[in-house]
Amino acid sequence: MTDSPLSAFSSDSTDLTPNAESVARCATITPTPVRQGVSWSDPDNDWGLTTRRPYSSIHTSGGRAHRQQTRWIVDGDVGAYVEQYGTDEVRSIPSTYGEFGSVETDVTFVDGLGAQYGYGFDGSVIEKALRVLTGGGRYSASKYSLIPCGRQPWILTGPEGTLLCSCAPVDRATEGRLTTEVETDTSTIAVEEQNQRVLDGVHQFIWLIEDSLGGRITEVEYKRSRGETQHVFVDDEADEQWAISAGDLAQLASLTTDPSSIQGSVGRGIQPPRGGETIVVEWDGPEHPVGYLEDGDIIAGYEFHWETPVGALEDVATVRTYRLTQSYGTWTVEYRTDRIATVVP
């Protein structure tokens, strides 16, 4: 068991500190408080805990606290929840509201498709949860405990009651970066990413770069620009790099690399999106296989897709051929559409 501080001001630790499970078993369970301007929803069951969410976000002096981040626990075994999901840590909170800005960000999940770096909790998130718990008044820090539970909602408990707080969008931490190891044909590479859709695209992108361009990816760097996550694939030996957005990596992961799977599905019959009889369509297949290099672009995959042209009644069955193309140092995923059938509902 470790007693982890939120920041330097709460760095005291001792062997006499109770462990997370013990603190959780002593958590105060109370009915939702009656407060002006706050209404609570009917009880829900969350991982064996009975909780009530506010009907809407709660405005606090520290900002708006969202519903999922401030669920009031009204019944259940908090100790059992922490035993199953806790990280064996108990964290103290700042002594004053003014010190929450010094709390280090705790990232529990890196999500390249998110609006921010990932999910977890920081000083702002903790402060808002505490203000919901206390009602916004003065508090004695020694009476409150925060119990991290990995990606699961964390626990904030004090004399007024106990909250179940979902991990919230957070920015990148200054240290302690989370990575996932990706196995390639030639090495193992650490990627600062945990979204599985993006990771599946990482595998595909590395294969395409190494197979089509002859690169040998040695590392992947994280970059965020204009609200978008990019992963930069580096070949140290050749002094080359290939940057691509997490969104385009996720798109790669959704594509089929086997055109016969599309030929089989449309040949067995496809249902128009607005109803009508199933139609059988023939598709001759693509001009080039996946991995083919054409004018600097790389064929990346295929996808069947229904399109409804603006201002028209028809539905159009299409097959999209996707390719990786480079522009201003960044690789993007684009597609060309082949129409294979048109139907009228």
N, C-alpha and C positions, 0 to 999 in steps of 0.2 A: 504494500500500500504506500502511496506517495501523497504528500500534502503539497499540492502545486499552487504557487501563488498566481494571482492574476497579473501582478506587476510587482515592481520592486518594493512598493509600500507594504505588501503583505507577504514578505519573504520568510517570516518566522515559521519554523517547523519543529516538531518534537515527536518523539516516539509515543508520547501520551495522547496524541491526537487520535480520536476514534476513526475507524475506517469508514469508507463510503457507505457500506451496507448498514453499519450500525447507526450512522447519522440518518439514513433514509428510514430506518425502522422507527426512529424517534420523531419523524416529521409530523408536524401539526396538521391535522385534517379538519377542516372547518367548512360550514356552508358558505356559499358565495356571499360576499358582503353586500349590504344595501348602501349604495352610493348614488349621489345625484348624477344623472346623466348617463348611468351605466346600467344596461339590462343584460341578462344572461340567458343563453339558449337552454333548451331542454338537455338533460344529461346525455352524454355519449360514452361509449366504451372505447378506450384507447389502451391497447396492450395490457388489459386487465385492470386498468384504472378507470374509475368513473369521473369524467370531467365535464365541466360546463364552459363553453366559450362565450365571450361577449358577443352580442348580436352584431356589433360593428367595432371597428378599431377604436381604441381608447386614446383620447388626447391627453398627453402628459406634458409636463414642463420640459421633458427631454425629447419630445417628439411623439409621433403616433405609434402606439403599440398595436401590432396586427393581431387578429383573432387567434391564429394558430400558435402564436408566440406567447400567449398569455392564457392558457387553459387552466382553470381553477380545479384542483383535484378535490372532489367532495367525498370520495370513498375509494377503497382499494388498498392493496399492499404495496406501498412505495418501496419497501425493502426488497420484496421479490422482484420488482421491476429493475431496481438498481443491481441486484445480484445477477440478473440476466443480461442487462445491457450496459451497466456502468463500466468505467475504465479504471476503477479502483483509486479514484482521486476525490478529494474534497477541497474545494477552493473557497478562500475567503473573499470578501468584497471590499471595495474601498471604504475608508472611514467617512468620506464626505462625497457629495455629488460632484464636486469640482475635480475629483481625482479619477473619475471614470475615463477621462480622455487619455490617461496613462496606461490603461489596460491593454495588453497585447492581444492582437487578433488570434483567435483559435480557429483554424480551418479544419473542418472534418470531412469535406468532400470538395474536390476540385472539378468544376463543371465548365468545360469550354463552350458550352451552348448557353450558359447562364448570362444574365444581364451584368453580373459582376464576376469576380474571380472564381467564387465558389460559395459554399455554405459553411456556417459555423456560428460563432458568436464573438462580439467585440464589446468594448466598453459601452457604446451607445445602446446596443441590444440589451445588455445586462441592466443598464440604468433604467430603461423603459420598463422592463419586467419588474424591477424592484419598486418603481413608482406605482405600478399597478398593484403589487402585493401590499405595499404600505399605505396606499392612498395618497402618496406624495409628500408625507410629512417627514419629520426628523426620524432618524433610526440609529440604532446601535449596531455597528457592523458585526460585532462578536456574536450576535443573536441570529445571523443569517448564514446560510451555506449554499454553495452552488456545487452541484454534482454532475460532471460531464458524463455523457452516455454515448460517446462516439457519434455516429450519424443519427442515432435515435434522439428524440427530444430530451433535453437536459432538465434537471430538477433545480428549482430555486425554492428554498424553504425558510420559514421564519415564524415568529410568534403569531402572525395574522393567518397563516395557512401555508399552502404549498402549491406552486405552479408547475405545469408541464409545458416546456417552452421548445417549440420546433426550431431547428437550426435555420438561421436567416441568411440572406445574401450578404457576403462580406468581401472586402478587398483582399489583395494578396498580403500575406504576412511577411514581416521582414526576415524571418528565418523559419527553419523547420518545415521546408517545402515537402508536400506529399507527392510521390511519384508512383507510377506503375511500371513494372518491368515488362517489356515487349520482346518476345523472342523472334529473331529473324533467322534467315538461312546462315548468316555469318557471325552473328553476335547477339548479345542481350543489351537492350537499350532502355534507359530510364526515361519515361515521358511524364511530364508534369500534367497529368490528366487522369480522371477517374470515371468519366462518362463513358459507358461501354460502347455506345454508338460511335463516339469519336475514336475510341481505341480500336474498334473494328476497322475504321477507315484508315487509321495509322498503319495497320498491317497491310492493307491494300495499297496504300500510297508508297510504302517502302518497297513492296514487291514491284510496282510499276516503275519506280525510279531506277531500281537496281537492274531489273530485267530489260527495260527499254532504253535507258540512258547510260547504263554501265556504271552508275554511281555505287558507292559503298557507304551506307549511312553509319556514322560512328557515334553521333549524339543528336539529341533533339532539344532545341532551346525553346523556352516559353517567351511569348511576346504578346502584349495587349496594346492595341492602338485604336483610337476612335470607338471605344466600346465593343471591340471585337477581339476575340482570342485568335492568335495565330500560333502555329507550331512550325518552327524552322528546323528543317532536316539538314544536317551538316555532314559533309564528307571531308574530314580533316586532311586526308592524304592528297586528294585532288584540289583542296582549297575551294570547294564549291558548296553552295547551299540552296535549298529549295523551300520557300515559305508558302504555307497554305492555311486558310482559315479553318477553325474547328467545324464550322458549319459545312464547308465543302468536304471535309473528311467524313462527316456524318452522311453526307449525300453519297459519297463513294461507297460507304458501307451498305447502303440500301439497294445498290444496283446488282443485277445479275451479270455474271461474266460468261454464262452459258446461254447462247441465243436459242438453243434447242428447247429450253424450258418455256420460252415465250411462244415458240412455234407450236409446242405441244398444247399449251393452254388455249391459244386462239383457235387451234385446229379442232379442239374438243367442243368449243362453243363458249361465247362470252355474252354476258347479260348487259344490255345497254343501261346506262345510269338512270334513265327516266322511265324505265319499264319497257315492255314490248317483248317480242319473241327473242330467244337466244339465237345469235347468229354465229355461223362458222366462217372463219377467215383464214386465208393462206398468207403467210409471210415468207418470202424467199430467203430471209436472213440478212445479216449485215454485209457491207462491202468488205470490212476488215475485222479481224479478231481483236480481242482485248490485248493490249500491249503493243499493238501496231503503231509505229512512229510515222506520222504523216505531216510533213511541213512543220516539224517541231512540236506538233501536238501528239498526245498519247491517247489512243482509244482506251476508255476506262470501264465501259460497261453499257448495259442496255436496260430499258424499262418500258413496259406496256403502260399506256395512259389514255384515258378518255379525255377529249377536249370538247368544249362547247363554245364555238365562236361567238363573240359578242354580236348581238343583233340578229342571231340566226336561230332557227328552230332545231337544226340538225345537231346530232352528237357524232363526233369523229373519233374513230378508233385509231390510235397512233402507236408507233414504236419510236422511242427516243434513243438515239445513239449518243452517249456521253463521251466527252473527251477532256483531258487536262490540257489547258493552254496557259501560256505565260504572258503576263502583262506587267510592266514596271516592277519586275523582280518578284512578283507574287504569282503563284499558280492558282487558277480557278477552274471550277467544273462548269462546263457549258454543254449544250446538247443541240443536235439537229433532229428534226421531226420528220418521220416518214408516215404519211397517211395510208392506212391499209383498208379502211371501210368507213362509210358514212351511213347513218340511219336517221330516220325521222320517227319520233315517238308517236 
